[in-house]
């Protein structure tokens, strides 16, 4: 494990024995405590047994002390100045009684890792799977989730993306309102249970990245008591007070989050991060905090390949450009454009933020070739330009999906896409997702057609619970179909345990879902075993009709080329087409290699297709063609 002793500019060296600049760290027979609290002139460690230890003040508002004869498992809190109300450690490694209780000393070296040969994740060739530990199994624990990993391995998943697991208030929630960024929540198990989950994934050849929230703290945080300089009012933030990354005395906040990125990779062996809502990480300084986070994360990997993904609503491609190109050095961006077009194609509705997407063939061809659909042109929903150019980016720089936690919940009823659209069209769109050139991502349960909704849930009480529920209603009112007062009465209450329980996967459904599992398993296998697709080779495409299109995957070896034809409308007769992309490579003819309407996938059967004669593309279907050699004429 690395020492991670470097601190950000403006801070002093903190000693050769500490691993991180903040938090409690066992060192030999003592525990070293360090905290940033420039708002206080005195800081005291209070152990659970009642012993107290005054900390010594250091440079730039840091306090530190070493307490002898203290072991992992010891509980402690901070006394801030003369305030009688004790506070947990902002960099606590575990909160056994929740975010307001005492912090626990944890020794990361106590876990016996066996994944030393694991080399990490490269940006290309991944198939992602987003999961929420609390609803992934009935038990809602790391250990229970680990038992399902062989199933995901057999499916072909290469990387898990865990929704946030840091400590938050209440007994259930999505995790995006975290209170303590370094403490894995006690709700899913111990820190070593999380380490066991990551190691088990590596044992099965699956990487794991963690969703982290660095744009705000959730309700219940005490950070202003340590320093109001954690926050700034110079930027508006729809989720809470913005973090101070570029204002006066911002070094402590920058260090807190930059080192947090390193911490998850170093001490839990995560293979990377998914950075939430990066547009709300405001920084006009010389070195953007995202650049620092990326550097710290990669350094913590100690030579392993670290995979960094960002959510970014304005679609700023700068995030995935190299430092030499003026970028921040991340690897990939979530692509809402693809999702929005897919949703409109599947449901026929383009209300609210789907307003600018038509779900037509041209959009899918453009998404396959260029990733983002909006790269700087006018976006009517916001009445402003949206996006930045990304024509030169590799397909792996974009993550495509049909479902994710936000978008399922934003359907109002939390209903999954396959329950809102025809099965045939869902199969065709799934083929486009899993065979398309961009990095595909599934959401938990999608692979077996889970009937469980995924609702918005947050365990709050009193006035805060009312604020959360009313805020959710107000957000969803942008959809005209959800403006009726009957929806207000019907919408599941986020604070009710039943809302959380309904969102849990029902794994007994797997036994009756062989056709859906086969669809996903076979498509992922095709993706991974076909060089022209797996290798992110050159892709071109063209429109056959308003709802039909083709994608041509080129390869140096003509026999490796592929042709994917997708129809999201009615039967399409084809007599001839003045389009060279339909022509087979020299010395070959196209032969059907895979079709979405095969009976094994629950389809209705497919017509025979010979592209050298008149043919008909079945409604709501996808067909993958491969070239076969023919005798010279």
Secondary structure, 3 states (H helix, E strand, C coil): CCCCCCCCCCCCCCCCCCCCCCEEEEECCEEEEEEECCCCCCEEEEECCCCEEECEECHHHEEEEEEECCCCCCEEEEEECCCCCCECCCCCCCCCCCCCCCEECCCHHHCCCCCCCCCECCCCCCEEEEECHHHHCCCCCHHHHHCCHHHHHHHCCCEEEECCCEECCCCCECCCCCCEEEEECCCCCCHHHHHHHHHHHHHCCCEEEEEECCCCCCCCCCHHHHCHHHEECCCCCCCCCEECCCCCCCHHHHHHHHHHHHHHHHHHCCCEEEECCHHHCCCCCCCCHHHHHHHHHHHHCCCCECEEEECCCCCCHHHHCCHHHCCCCCCEEECHHHHHHHHHHHHCCCCHHHCCCCCCHHHHHHHHHHCCCCCCCEEHHHCEECCCCCCCCCHHHEEEECCCHHHHHCCCCCCCHHHCCCHHHHHHHHHHHHHCCCEEEEECCHHHCCCCCCCCCECCCHHHHHHHHHHHHHHHCCCHHHCCHHHHHHCCCCCCHHHHHHCCCCHHHHHHCHHHHHHHHHHHHHHHHCHHHHCCCCEEEEEEECCEEEEEECCCCHHHCEEEEEECCCCEEECCCCCHHHCCCCCEEEEEEEECCCHHHCCCCCCCCCCCCCEEECCCEEEEEEEEECCCC
